Amino acid sequence: MTLHVRPLSGGAGAPIVAQHGVTGCGAVWTPVASLLVGRRVLAPDLAGHGLSPWTGSYATADQAAGVLEVLPAEPVDFVGSSWGALVGLHLAVHHPERIRRLVMVDIEPSFMQSETDVMPQQMTYASLDEVVATLRPAYPHAAEEDLRAYGEALVKPEGDGFVRRHDPLFAVRWPFRSDDHWDALPKVSCPTLLVHAGQSFVRAQIMEGMHGQIPGSQLVEIPESTHVVPMDAPAALVAALRTFLG
Protein backbone atom coordinates (compact mmCIF):
# COMPACT_ATOMS: atom_id res chain seq x y z
CA MET A 1 0.00 0.00 0.00
CA THR A 2 1.29 3.43 -0.95
CA LEU A 3 -0.48 6.52 0.31
CA HIS A 4 -1.25 9.42 -1.99
CA VAL A 5 0.82 12.50 -1.13
CA ARG A 6 -0.27 16.00 -2.13
CA PRO A 7 2.70 18.32 -2.86
CA LEU A 8 1.11 21.58 -1.76
CA SER A 9 4.12 23.89 -2.09
CA GLY A 10 7.80 23.86 -2.87
CA GLY A 11 10.71 25.46 -1.10
CA ALA A 12 13.88 25.02 0.86
CA GLY A 13 14.77 23.67 4.28
CA ALA A 14 13.39 20.63 6.05
CA PRO A 15 10.15 19.43 4.44
CA ILE A 16 6.94 20.01 6.36
CA VAL A 17 4.67 16.96 6.38
CA ALA A 18 1.13 18.08 7.17
CA GLN A 19 -1.32 15.37 8.27
CA HIS A 20 -5.12 15.69 8.26
CA GLY A 21 -7.66 14.11 10.61
CA VAL A 22 -10.53 11.66 10.26
CA THR A 23 -12.87 12.01 7.23
CA GLY A 24 -10.63 14.73 5.79
CA CYS A 25 -7.83 14.74 3.23
CA GLY A 26 -4.52 16.46 2.62
CA ALA A 27 -6.23 19.35 0.83
CA VAL A 28 -7.28 20.76 4.21
CA TRP A 29 -3.71 22.09 4.48
CA THR A 30 -3.84 24.10 1.23
CA PRO A 31 -4.59 27.45 2.95
CA VAL A 32 -1.68 26.89 5.36
CA ALA A 33 0.73 25.86 2.59
CA SER A 34 -0.16 28.96 0.56
CA LEU A 35 1.01 31.13 3.47
CA LEU A 36 4.18 29.18 4.25
CA VAL A 37 6.12 30.80 1.44
CA GLY A 38 9.52 29.24 0.94
CA ARG A 39 8.75 25.94 2.72
CA ARG A 40 8.08 22.62 1.02
CA VAL A 41 4.76 21.21 2.28
CA LEU A 42 3.67 17.62 1.65
CA ALA A 43 0.23 16.39 2.72
CA PRO A 44 -0.42 12.62 2.68
CA ASP A 45 -3.96 11.30 2.49
CA LEU A 46 -4.38 8.75 5.29
CA ALA A 47 -5.36 5.22 4.30
CA GLY A 48 -9.08 5.11 3.58
CA HIS A 49 -9.19 8.84 2.83
CA GLY A 50 -8.89 11.04 -0.24
CA LEU A 51 -6.92 9.41 -3.04
CA SER A 52 -5.21 6.80 -0.83
CA PRO A 53 -6.23 3.10 -0.86
CA TRP A 54 -8.86 1.63 1.43
CA THR A 55 -7.18 -1.04 3.54
CA GLY A 56 -9.61 -1.84 6.34
CA SER A 57 -6.71 -1.63 8.84
CA TYR A 58 -6.99 1.83 10.31
CA ALA A 59 -5.47 1.78 13.78
CA THR A 60 -3.24 4.76 14.48
CA ALA A 61 -0.15 2.53 14.32
CA ASP A 62 -1.27 1.26 10.89
CA GLN A 63 -1.78 4.80 9.64
CA ALA A 64 1.66 5.80 10.96
CA ALA A 65 3.26 2.86 9.16
CA GLY A 66 1.70 4.02 5.90
CA VAL A 67 2.86 7.60 6.39
CA LEU A 68 6.37 6.41 7.30
CA GLU A 69 6.67 4.79 3.86
CA VAL A 70 6.09 8.10 2.07
CA LEU A 71 8.15 10.40 4.29
CA PRO A 72 11.09 12.12 2.56
CA ALA A 73 14.49 10.63 3.30
CA GLU A 74 15.61 13.61 5.37
CA PRO A 75 14.09 14.38 8.80
CA VAL A 76 10.85 16.34 8.54
CA ASP A 77 8.88 18.88 10.53
CA PHE A 78 5.63 16.99 11.17
CA VAL A 79 2.44 19.00 11.67
CA GLY A 80 -0.65 16.95 12.49
CA SER A 81 -4.24 18.03 13.06
CA SER A 82 -6.53 15.89 15.25
CA TRP A 83 -5.96 12.20 14.34
CA GLY A 84 -3.01 13.35 12.24
CA ALA A 85 -1.40 14.64 15.44
CA LEU A 86 -1.61 11.16 16.99
CA VAL A 87 0.02 9.75 13.85
CA GLY A 88 2.82 12.28 14.30
CA LEU A 89 3.16 11.38 17.98
CA HIS A 90 3.52 7.71 17.12
CA LEU A 91 6.22 8.47 14.55
CA ALA A 92 8.09 10.81 16.91
CA VAL A 93 8.23 8.12 19.60
CA HIS A 94 8.93 5.06 17.43
CA HIS A 95 10.97 6.67 14.63
CA PRO A 96 12.59 9.72 16.25
CA GLU A 97 15.31 9.89 13.60
CA ARG A 98 12.64 10.79 11.01
CA ILE A 99 10.89 13.60 12.92
CA ARG A 100 12.87 16.81 13.43
CA ARG A 101 10.08 18.79 15.09
CA LEU A 102 6.50 17.89 15.98
CA VAL A 103 3.36 20.04 16.01
CA MET A 104 0.18 18.54 17.49
CA VAL A 105 -2.92 20.57 16.65
CA ASP A 106 -6.05 20.26 18.81
CA ILE A 107 -6.07 16.67 20.04
CA GLU A 108 -6.39 14.72 23.26
CA PRO A 109 -4.27 11.58 23.84
CA SER A 110 -7.21 9.45 25.04
CA PHE A 111 -10.98 9.56 24.67
CA MET A 112 -14.14 9.12 26.70
CA GLN A 113 -16.13 8.17 23.58
CA SER A 114 -16.10 4.71 22.02
CA GLU A 115 -15.04 3.98 18.44
CA THR A 116 -18.68 3.92 17.35
CA ASP A 117 -19.73 7.07 19.21
CA VAL A 118 -19.27 9.32 16.19
CA MET A 119 -21.09 12.31 14.78
CA PRO A 120 -23.54 11.59 11.92
CA GLN A 121 -21.65 11.55 8.64
CA GLN A 122 -23.26 12.58 5.35
CA MET A 123 -21.74 10.59 2.50
CA THR A 124 -23.69 11.71 -0.60
CA TYR A 125 -24.56 15.13 -2.00
CA ALA A 126 -26.67 16.44 -4.84
CA SER A 127 -24.26 19.27 -5.71
CA LEU A 128 -21.01 20.93 -4.75
CA ASP A 129 -23.03 23.75 -3.24
CA GLU A 130 -24.55 21.21 -0.86
CA VAL A 131 -21.06 19.97 0.02
CA VAL A 132 -19.96 23.48 0.98
CA ALA A 133 -23.19 24.21 2.87
CA THR A 134 -22.78 20.99 4.86
CA LEU A 135 -19.16 21.81 5.73
CA ARG A 136 -19.76 25.45 6.69
CA PRO A 137 -21.02 24.91 10.30
CA ALA A 138 -17.79 23.08 11.20
CA TYR A 139 -15.60 25.81 9.65
CA PRO A 140 -17.39 29.08 10.47
CA HIS A 141 -14.31 31.27 9.98
CA ALA A 142 -12.97 29.65 6.79
CA ALA A 143 -12.69 31.73 3.63
CA GLU A 144 -15.38 30.78 1.13
CA GLU A 145 -12.89 30.00 -1.64
CA ASP A 146 -10.83 27.80 0.68
CA LEU A 147 -13.87 25.87 1.87
CA ARG A 148 -15.13 25.34 -1.68
CA ALA A 149 -11.75 24.05 -2.87
CA TYR A 150 -11.58 21.72 0.12
CA GLY A 151 -15.12 20.49 -0.49
CA GLU A 152 -14.29 19.69 -4.10
CA ALA A 153 -11.29 17.63 -2.93
CA LEU A 154 -13.41 15.71 -0.42
CA VAL A 155 -15.87 14.30 -2.96
CA LYS A 156 -15.99 12.55 -6.32
CA PRO A 157 -18.80 12.42 -8.92
CA GLU A 158 -21.14 9.47 -8.64
CA GLY A 159 -24.38 9.15 -10.55
CA ASP A 160 -26.17 12.50 -10.57
CA GLY A 161 -24.31 13.78 -7.52
CA PHE A 162 -21.21 13.35 -5.40
CA VAL A 163 -19.93 10.96 -2.74
CA ARG A 164 -17.30 11.45 -0.02
CA ARG A 165 -13.79 10.21 -0.78
CA HIS A 166 -13.35 8.07 2.32
CA ASP A 167 -14.09 4.52 3.38
CA PRO A 168 -17.73 4.38 4.58
CA LEU A 169 -16.40 2.69 7.72
CA PHE A 170 -15.51 6.16 9.01
CA ALA A 171 -19.19 7.14 8.91
CA VAL A 172 -19.78 4.76 11.83
CA ARG A 173 -16.37 4.06 13.44
CA TRP A 174 -13.32 6.13 14.36
CA PRO A 175 -10.60 3.61 15.34
CA PHE A 176 -8.40 6.12 17.20
CA ARG A 177 -11.12 6.49 19.85
CA SER A 178 -9.64 3.34 21.47
CA ASP A 179 -6.19 4.96 21.76
CA ASP A 180 -4.44 5.96 24.95
CA HIS A 181 -1.19 7.83 24.29
CA TRP A 182 -0.51 9.31 27.73
CA ASP A 183 2.42 6.96 28.33
CA ALA A 184 3.95 7.98 24.99
CA LEU A 185 4.10 11.71 25.75
CA PRO A 186 7.19 11.66 28.04
CA LYS A 187 9.05 9.66 25.38
CA VAL A 188 8.93 12.48 22.80
CA SER A 189 12.49 13.75 22.36
CA CYS A 190 12.09 16.31 19.56
CA PRO A 191 10.98 19.94 20.02
CA THR A 192 7.18 19.91 20.21
CA LEU A 193 4.48 22.54 19.83
CA LEU A 194 0.92 21.95 21.02
CA VAL A 195 -1.84 24.09 19.49
CA HIS A 196 -5.28 24.36 21.08
CA ALA A 197 -8.31 25.80 19.28
CA GLY A 198 -10.26 28.09 21.57
CA GLN A 199 -13.68 27.18 20.10
CA SER A 200 -13.07 23.43 19.99
CA PHE A 201 -14.53 20.50 21.93
CA VAL A 202 -10.93 19.52 22.75
CA ARG A 203 -10.41 20.49 26.39
CA ALA A 204 -7.79 23.14 27.17
CA GLN A 205 -6.93 21.51 30.49
CA ILE A 206 -6.15 18.22 28.75
CA MET A 207 -3.75 19.91 26.35
CA GLU A 208 -2.18 21.68 29.32
CA GLY A 209 -1.67 18.24 30.86
CA MET A 210 -0.04 17.06 27.64
CA HIS A 211 2.23 20.09 27.75
CA GLY A 212 3.31 19.04 31.23
CA GLN A 213 4.12 15.51 30.04
CA ILE A 214 6.15 16.31 26.89
CA PRO A 215 9.64 17.50 27.89
CA GLY A 216 10.35 21.07 26.80
CA SER A 217 7.12 21.42 24.83
CA GLN A 218 5.38 24.68 24.02
CA LEU A 219 1.62 25.33 24.12
CA VAL A 220 -0.26 28.06 22.27
CA GLU A 221 -3.97 28.78 21.91
CA ILE A 222 -5.74 30.10 18.82
CA PRO A 223 -8.88 31.66 20.30
CA GLU A 224 -10.84 32.26 17.09
CA SER A 225 -10.84 28.74 15.69
CA THR A 226 -12.93 25.62 15.81
CA HIS A 227 -11.38 22.14 15.79
CA VAL A 228 -9.89 21.91 12.29
CA VAL A 229 -7.51 24.83 12.63
CA PRO A 230 -5.78 24.48 9.20
CA MET A 231 -9.06 25.37 7.50
CA ASP A 232 -10.72 27.59 10.10
CA ALA A 233 -7.75 29.78 11.12
CA PRO A 234 -4.84 29.18 8.72
CA ALA A 235 -3.18 32.59 9.19
CA ALA A 236 -3.09 32.26 12.98
CA LEU A 237 -1.75 28.72 12.70
CA VAL A 238 0.95 29.81 10.26
CA ALA A 239 2.01 32.58 12.66
CA ALA A 240 2.47 29.95 15.37
CA LEU A 241 4.30 27.64 12.99
CA ARG A 242 6.67 30.37 11.81
CA THR A 243 7.62 31.19 15.39
CA PHE A 244 8.19 27.53 16.24
CA LEU A 245 9.68 26.18 12.99
CA GLY A 246 11.68 29.24 12.04
N, C-alpha and C positions, 0 to 999 in steps of 0.2 A: 504494500500500500504506500502510495506517495501522495502527500497532501498537496493541494493547490496553493501556491504562494502568489500573492498579489504584490508586485513591485510598485509601490505607491509614489516613491520619489527617489531620486539619485543624489549622491553627494559623497563627501569625504568622511573620514573618521570611522570609528566603530559603527557597524550597522545597528540600527534600531529594529528589533523584531517586536511588532505590535500584535497582541493576541486578543481576539474578541471573546465574548461570553456566549452563553447558551442561546440558541435560536437565532444568532446573528451571523455575520460573516466579516471577512477582513475589510470590506468596504466601509465599515463603521469608522475606520481610522483615516479615511480620506481627508476630512477637514483638518485633522491634526497634522497629517503629512504635508498638506499644502502650506502650513505655517512654519514647519520645521525646515526652513530654507537651508540648504547646504548639508543636510543629513540624509543618508540613505535609509529609507523606511520600507521594510518588508512585512507583509501581513498575511500569515497563513490562514486558510480556512480550516477549522478543526474538522476531524473526521465526522461525517454525517451532516456537514454544514456546507453551504455555498457550493463551490465547484469541486470539493473534495469527495472521495468515495464514502459510501455508507458501509460500515464494517460490522455494526451490531455490538462491538466491544468499545464501550465509551466511558470506562472508568477514567478518572483523572490521570492515573499512571499510564493508561493506554494512550490517552491523548498526548501526554508529554513525550512518550516514545515516538509517536508520529511526528511531532514537531521537531524532536531532536534530529531526525533523519534529514530535515530540510533546513536546518540552521546553517548559516555560512561557516566556513572553516575557522575563521578568526572569532575570538570571544565577542559576544554581542551585548548591547544594552537591551534588556528584555522589559517590555512594558505591557502588562496584562490587565485587562478590565474584567471584573467579576470572575467567572470561571477561568478565564484566561490568566488571571492573577494566580490562581491555584496551580495552573500548569507551570507558570514561571517559578513558583515556589518549589515545586517538585524538581524542576531542572536545576535550580540554584543549589538545592541540598544534595542531589544525587549526581549532578554533573557540574560541579562548581567551576571547572576549568573552561566551560563553555559560556558562562554567564558573567559578564564584567560588572554590570550593575543591574539592579532589579527594582522595578516600580510596580507596586500592587495597588490597583485602583478599585476602591469601594467593594470590599469583600470581607467576609468573616471566615475564620478557619474551620468552623463547625456550624451545624445547623440544627434548629429545633424541628424543622419540617422534615417529613419523610420524602423519599424519592418521588412518590406519586402525589404529593401535596403541591401541585403546580397551578399556576394561573391558567385560565382557559386560553387556548391557543387557536386562533383562526388560521386555517391552512389555505383556503381558497378565496379568490377575490374576482369580482366582475370586471374591475378596471384598475389601472394604476392610481387613479384618483382615490379609489377606495383603499388601496394599500397605504397611501400617504395619510388619509384621514384616520385609518386604524392605528397607525404609528404615532400620530401627533400627541395623544394624551401622555404617552411615555416620554416624549421629548419636547416639552413645552417651550423650551428656549432655543431649539435648533433652528438654524436658518432654513427657510423653505426650500431653497435649491439644494442644500445638503441633504435634507430629509427625503426629497424626491429622488435624488441620485442613489441614496442608500436603499430606498424602497424598491427601485428598479433592480438593484443588485440582489435583493432578497428573494425575488420571485422569478419564475420562468413561465412562458405562455403554455397554456394547456386548455384545449378545447376553445371555448369562447371567452376564457378568462385567464387567470393566473393562479399559480400554486407556489407555496413557499419552497425555497431551496434548502430544506433540511429533512432529515429522516423523521417520518411521522411519530416515531417513538418519543421524540422530545415534546410532542404535544401532550403527553401523559406521564412522562418520567424524566427527571433530571438526576442522572446518576451521582453527581458530585454531592447531592444532599446527604449521602451516607458518609462523607469524608469527615475526618477529624485531624487537622494539621497542627494542633497546638504544640505537640512534641517536636515538630519539624522546625518551628520558628527559631529556637535558640541555635540551631545548626546552620543558619544562614551566615555565610562568611563574607559575602560581597556587600558593598554599600547598597543600602535599601531605602527607598522612599515609599511611604504609605500615603495614599490620597483618599480622603473621605469626602463624599458629596453631601452637602448640607441638607438637601431635600430628598434624601434617599431613605429607604427602609433599613439599610445597613446601619447598625447602631454605633454612634461615635465612641461610646465607652468600650465597645469591643475592639475597635481599631486602636484605641489608646492602650488597651491591654496587649495587643499585638506589638505595638511600638515598644512596650516595656520588655517584650520577650525577644525581639530581634536586636542583637548587639549593634549599637551605633546607628540605629535607624533614625530616619526623620519622618515626621508626620505633618501633613498640611491639610487644610480643609478648603474646599471650594463651595462657598455658601450657596451660590445661585446655580445649582445643578441637581438634577435628579440622578438616578443610578448610573445610567450609561453616559459617563462624563465625556468620552471622545466625541459623541454626537451632540450632547446637550450644552457643553461648555468647552469647546475645543481651545479657544484662545486662553482661557484661564488655566487649562491643563498644560498647554504649551509653555506658558510662563513658568509654571512649576517645574516642568521638564527641563527648560533651559537653565534654570538655576541649579538643578540637581545634576544634569548630564554635562553641562558646560557648553 
